[in-house]
Amino acid sequence: MSTNSDAWPALPFAEWRNTCATLHLMTQVVGKIRLSLAPWTNHSWHVTLYLTARGLTTSPIPYNEEVFEIRFDYIEHTLRILTTGGSMKVIRLESRPIADFYAAVMTAMNELKLPVHINTLPNEIADPIRFEDDQTHRDYDPAQANRFWRAMVQADRVFKDFRARFCGKCSPVHFFWGSFDLAVTRFSGRPAPPHPGGVPHLPDAVTREAYSQEVSSLGFWPGNDAMPEAVFYSYAYPEPPGFASAKVEPAGASYNPQLREFVLPYETVRTADDPDAALLHFAQSTYDAASTLGKWDRDGLVEKKPILHSEPPRP
């Protein structure tokens, strides 16, 4: 249960839509560097970013015999590129065109002797503009960026609690820069029918591999112009019969037929008496619906009691 009234910050989309769009593209520039250099991992887990105590990170990325890492800091509002050789480049996060941000990142990579080539066309965005040509997206409000990160910190913390209750195959809690959401996905252990694809500016082969197994996925998404509201979501692929009409908790959660997923407004969770409990109820009840209706081996996938290690006896 949250004891800090500021722990779950307000996140009205209309107030930060321009910063949101710029942040999305900044994470795509960095995420594509990881995509280009990290070994392929099933379901595209090798491309994701991860929450930190200050922002987002790529985690260590191999480069020949060296390793480097790129970190967003939403407290000091910097991007740091760090290497195992001790070198570092720092780029300010501020209002400027994405074309300038992209150029600064590529220049820093070259100066660190980490040249890399990426596909500069954004993914999963309508009407994308190549990074080097994008003079449109330029807004960066530090306070709004910090609020978004703090909202993700809370979601990440509760998602990890939920993840720990499952002993089957499960993704990390990770941030997808294409769809711009934080997610954790449980797997039934069975193959799924081929996905139809059709995600904007994402190869169908990538989508089909990502959904090659049955899943129940939980996530947090800040919204966009088409759906201008931050929400928690949960979906199943393939969606089992009856899923859309399943009863889920808490009050305020509903099935969105356009998205084909259950959604719960972030504001409903944020203002609940116990935000953690509200979000966990949503996570558990939507998983229960997906796994029961999908006839998963629920008994074989339930949480196991942890092994408790006592302190060694003192002499």
C-alpha positions as CSV (number, residue, x, y, z in Angstrom):
1,M,0.0,0.0,0.0
2,S,1.3,3.4,-0.9
3,T,2.0,5.7,2.0
4,N,3.1,8.7,-0.1
5,S,0.4,10.8,-1.7
6,D,3.0,11.8,-4.3
7,A,4.1,8.3,-5.1
8,W,1.5,7.9,-7.9
9,P,1.6,11.2,-9.8
10,A,-1.2,12.6,-11.9
11,L,-0.6,11.9,-15.6
12,P,-3.2,13.8,-17.7
13,F,-2.3,13.1,-21.3
14,A,-3.5,16.4,-22.7
15,E,-0.9,18.3,-20.5
16,W,2.1,16.4,-21.8
17,R,1.2,14.9,-25.2
18,N,4.0,16.7,-26.9
19,T,6.6,15.7,-24.4
20,C,5.2,12.2,-24.6
21,A,5.7,12.0,-28.3
22,T,9.3,13.3,-28.0
23,L,10.1,10.9,-25.2
24,H,8.8,8.0,-27.3
25,L,11.1,8.9,-30.1
26,M,14.1,9.4,-27.8
27,T,13.6,5.9,-26.5
28,Q,13.3,4.5,-30.0
29,V,16.7,6.0,-31.0
30,V,18.3,4.3,-28.0
31,G,16.3,1.1,-28.2
32,K,17.3,0.7,-31.9
33,I,21.0,0.8,-30.8
34,R,20.3,-2.1,-28.5
35,L,18.3,-3.9,-31.2
36,S,21.3,-3.6,-33.6
37,L,23.9,-5.0,-31.3
38,A,22.3,-7.3,-28.7
39,P,21.9,-11.0,-29.5
40,W,18.4,-12.0,-30.6
41,T,16.2,-13.3,-27.8
42,N,12.8,-14.9,-28.2
43,H,9.8,-12.6,-28.3
44,S,12.1,-9.6,-28.9
45,W,13.2,-9.5,-25.3
46,H,16.6,-8.3,-26.4
47,V,15.3,-4.9,-27.5
48,T,13.7,-3.7,-24.3
49,L,14.6,-1.1,-21.7
50,Y,14.4,-1.5,-18.0
51,L,13.3,0.8,-15.1
52,T,16.1,2.2,-12.8
53,A,16.1,4.3,-9.7
54,R,16.6,7.3,-12.0
55,G,15.1,6.5,-15.3
56,L,15.5,3.8,-18.0
57,T,18.5,1.7,-19.1
58,T,19.4,-0.5,-22.0
59,S,21.3,-2.8,-19.5
60,P,24.8,-3.8,-20.7
61,I,25.2,-4.2,-24.5
62,P,28.1,-6.2,-25.9
63,Y,30.4,-4.5,-28.5
64,N,33.2,-6.8,-29.6
65,E,35.1,-7.5,-26.4
66,E,33.7,-4.5,-24.7
67,V,30.4,-3.6,-23.0
68,F,28.5,-0.3,-22.9
69,E,25.2,0.9,-21.4
70,I,22.9,3.8,-22.2
71,R,20.9,5.3,-19.3
72,F,18.1,7.9,-19.3
73,D,18.1,9.9,-16.2
74,Y,14.8,11.7,-15.5
75,I,16.0,13.4,-12.4
76,E,19.0,15.2,-13.8
77,H,17.6,14.9,-17.3
78,T,20.6,13.5,-19.0
79,L,21.4,10.6,-21.3
80,R,24.6,8.8,-20.3
81,I,26.6,6.4,-22.5
82,L,29.1,4.5,-20.4
83,T,31.7,1.9,-21.4
84,T,33.7,-0.8,-19.5
85,G,36.8,1.1,-20.5
86,G,35.8,4.0,-18.2
87,S,34.7,6.4,-20.9
88,M,31.4,8.3,-20.8
89,K,29.4,10.8,-22.8
90,V,26.6,12.9,-21.4
91,I,23.8,14.4,-23.5
92,R,21.3,16.8,-22.1
93,L,17.6,15.9,-22.3
94,E,15.9,19.1,-23.3
95,S,13.6,20.7,-25.9
96,R,15.2,20.3,-29.3
97,P,14.3,18.5,-32.6
98,I,14.6,14.7,-32.6
99,A,17.0,15.1,-35.5
100,D,19.4,17.0,-33.2
101,F,19.0,14.4,-30.5
102,Y,19.7,11.6,-32.9
103,A,22.8,13.4,-34.3
104,A,24.1,14.0,-30.7
105,V,23.7,10.3,-29.8
106,M,25.4,9.1,-33.0
107,T,28.2,11.5,-32.6
108,A,28.7,10.4,-29.0
109,M,28.7,6.7,-30.1
110,N,31.4,7.5,-32.7
111,E,33.5,9.4,-30.2
112,L,33.4,6.5,-27.9
113,K,34.5,4.2,-30.7
114,L,31.2,2.5,-30.8
115,P,30.0,3.2,-34.3
116,V,26.6,1.7,-35.0
117,H,24.1,1.7,-37.9
118,I,20.4,1.7,-37.1
119,N,17.1,1.8,-39.1
120,T,16.1,5.4,-38.5
121,L,12.4,4.9,-39.4
122,P,10.4,4.8,-36.1
123,N,8.4,1.6,-35.4
124,E,4.7,1.3,-34.4
125,I,4.0,5.0,-35.1
126,A,1.5,6.4,-37.6
127,D,3.1,8.6,-40.2
128,P,6.7,8.1,-39.0
129,I,9.5,10.6,-39.8
130,R,13.1,9.4,-40.0
131,F,15.1,10.5,-37.0
132,E,17.5,12.5,-39.1
133,D,14.7,14.4,-40.7
134,D,12.4,15.0,-37.7
135,Q,12.2,18.7,-36.9
136,T,8.6,18.3,-35.7
137,H,9.0,16.5,-32.4
138,R,11.0,18.8,-30.1
139,D,9.1,19.4,-26.8
140,Y,10.7,18.2,-23.6
141,D,9.2,19.3,-20.2
142,P,11.4,17.9,-17.4
143,A,8.6,17.9,-14.8
144,Q,6.3,15.9,-17.1
145,A,9.1,13.4,-18.1
146,N,9.8,12.9,-14.4
147,R,6.1,12.3,-13.6
148,F,5.9,9.7,-16.3
149,W,9.0,7.9,-15.0
150,R,7.6,8.0,-11.4
151,A,4.3,6.5,-12.6
152,M,6.3,3.7,-14.3
153,V,8.3,3.1,-11.1
154,Q,5.1,2.3,-9.3
155,A,3.8,0.1,-12.1
156,D,7.2,-1.7,-12.3
157,R,7.2,-2.4,-8.6
158,V,3.7,-3.9,-8.5
159,F,4.2,-5.8,-11.8
160,K,7.3,-7.5,-10.2
161,D,5.2,-8.5,-7.2
162,F,2.6,-10.0,-9.6
163,R,5.3,-11.7,-11.7
164,A,6.7,-13.4,-8.6
165,R,3.5,-15.4,-8.1
166,F,4.0,-17.4,-11.3
167,C,6.4,-20.3,-11.8
168,G,5.9,-20.9,-15.5
169,K,7.7,-19.1,-18.4
170,C,7.3,-15.3,-17.8
171,S,9.0,-12.3,-19.3
172,P,10.9,-9.8,-17.3
173,V,9.1,-6.6,-16.4
174,H,10.4,-4.5,-19.3
175,F,9.7,-1.4,-21.4
176,F,9.0,-1.7,-25.1
177,W,10.0,1.4,-26.9
178,G,8.0,0.6,-30.1
179,S,4.6,0.5,-28.4
180,F,5.9,2.7,-25.6
181,D,4.6,0.6,-22.7
182,L,5.8,-1.3,-19.6
183,A,4.8,-5.0,-19.7
184,V,5.1,-8.4,-18.2
185,T,3.8,-11.5,-20.0
186,R,2.9,-15.0,-18.7
187,F,3.0,-18.0,-21.0
188,S,0.8,-21.1,-20.9
189,G,3.6,-23.3,-22.3
190,R,1.6,-24.1,-25.5
191,P,2.1,-22.9,-29.1
192,A,-0.4,-20.3,-30.4
193,P,-1.9,-19.9,-33.9
194,P,0.0,-17.6,-36.3
195,H,-0.7,-13.9,-35.4
196,P,-2.3,-11.9,-38.3
197,G,0.3,-9.2,-38.0
198,G,-0.6,-5.7,-39.2
199,V,1.2,-3.7,-36.5
200,P,2.2,-0.3,-38.1
201,H,5.8,-0.3,-39.3
202,L,6.7,-3.6,-37.6
203,P,7.5,-6.6,-39.7
204,D,4.8,-9.3,-39.5
205,A,7.6,-11.9,-38.9
206,V,8.6,-10.1,-35.7
207,T,5.0,-10.0,-34.5
208,R,4.4,-13.6,-35.3
209,E,7.5,-14.7,-33.4
210,A,6.5,-12.6,-30.4
211,Y,3.1,-14.2,-30.3
212,S,4.2,-17.7,-31.2
213,Q,3.1,-19.0,-27.8
214,E,-0.1,-18.5,-25.8
215,V,0.2,-15.5,-23.5
216,S,-1.6,-13.4,-20.9
217,S,0.0,-10.0,-20.9
218,L,-0.2,-7.1,-18.4
219,G,1.0,-3.6,-19.1
220,F,1.0,0.1,-18.5
221,W,0.6,2.6,-21.4
222,P,0.5,6.4,-21.1
223,G,-2.0,7.0,-24.0
224,N,-1.8,8.6,-27.4
225,D,-3.9,11.0,-29.5
226,A,-6.3,8.2,-30.5
227,M,-6.8,7.2,-26.8
228,P,-5.7,10.1,-24.7
229,E,-5.6,8.4,-21.3
230,A,-3.0,6.5,-19.3
231,V,-4.2,3.0,-18.7
232,F,-3.3,-0.4,-17.4
233,Y,-4.2,-3.2,-19.8
234,S,-4.4,-6.9,-19.9
235,Y,-5.0,-9.2,-22.9
236,A,-4.8,-12.8,-24.0
237,Y,-3.5,-14.2,-27.2
238,P,-5.2,-16.1,-28.6
239,E,-8.3,-14.6,-26.9
240,P,-10.3,-17.5,-25.5
241,P,-14.1,-17.6,-26.0
242,G,-15.9,-15.6,-23.4
243,F,-12.9,-13.5,-22.4
244,A,-14.5,-10.2,-23.4
245,S,-17.5,-10.8,-21.0
246,A,-15.4,-12.1,-18.1
247,K,-15.9,-10.4,-14.7
248,V,-12.8,-8.6,-13.6
249,E,-11.8,-6.3,-10.8
250,P,-11.7,-3.6,-9.6
251,A,-14.7,-1.4,-10.4
252,G,-13.7,0.8,-13.4
253,A,-12.0,-2.0,-15.4
254,S,-13.7,-2.8,-18.7
255,Y,-13.1,-4.6,-22.0
256,N,-12.2,-2.4,-24.9
257,P,-13.5,-4.1,-28.1
258,Q,-11.3,-2.0,-30.4
259,L,-8.1,-2.9,-28.5
260,R,-9.3,-6.4,-27.6
261,E,-8.1,-6.0,-24.1
262,F,-9.2,-5.1,-20.6
263,V,-8.3,-1.6,-19.5
264,L,-8.2,0.1,-16.2
265,P,-7.6,3.9,-16.1
266,Y,-4.3,4.8,-14.4
267,E,-6.3,7.6,-12.6
268,T,-8.6,4.9,-11.0
269,V,-5.6,3.1,-9.6
270,R,-3.7,6.3,-8.5
271,T,-6.7,7.6,-6.5
272,A,-7.7,4.3,-5.0
273,D,-7.4,3.8,-1.2
274,D,-4.8,1.2,-1.9
275,P,-3.3,1.6,-5.4
276,D,-1.2,-1.6,-5.1
277,A,-4.2,-3.7,-4.2
278,A,-6.3,-2.2,-6.9
279,L,-3.7,-2.9,-9.6
280,L,-3.0,-6.5,-8.3
281,H,-6.7,-7.2,-8.3
282,F,-6.8,-6.2,-12.0
283,A,-3.7,-8.2,-12.8
284,Q,-4.9,-11.3,-11.1
285,S,-8.6,-11.3,-12.2
286,T,-7.7,-10.7,-15.9
287,Y,-5.1,-13.5,-15.7
288,D,-7.6,-15.8,-14.0
289,A,-10.1,-15.1,-16.9
290,A,-7.5,-15.7,-19.6
291,S,-6.0,-18.8,-18.1
292,T,-9.3,-20.4,-17.0
293,L,-11.2,-19.8,-20.2
294,G,-8.0,-20.7,-22.2
295,K,-7.7,-24.0,-20.2
296,W,-4.2,-23.4,-19.1
297,D,-2.6,-25.9,-16.7
298,R,-3.2,-23.5,-13.8
299,D,-2.2,-26.0,-11.1
300,G,1.2,-26.5,-12.7
301,L,1.8,-22.7,-13.0
302,V,0.8,-21.4,-9.6
303,E,3.4,-19.7,-7.4
304,K,5.7,-21.9,-5.3
305,K,6.5,-21.1,-1.7
306,P,10.0,-19.5,-1.5
307,I,12.8,-21.3,0.2
308,L,13.6,-19.2,3.3
309,H,17.2,-19.0,4.3
310,S,17.8,-18.2,7.9
311,E,20.8,-16.3,9.1
312,P,23.8,-18.5,10.0
313,P,24.2,-19.1,13.7
314,R,26.5,-16.7,15.5
315,P,29.5,-18.0,17.2
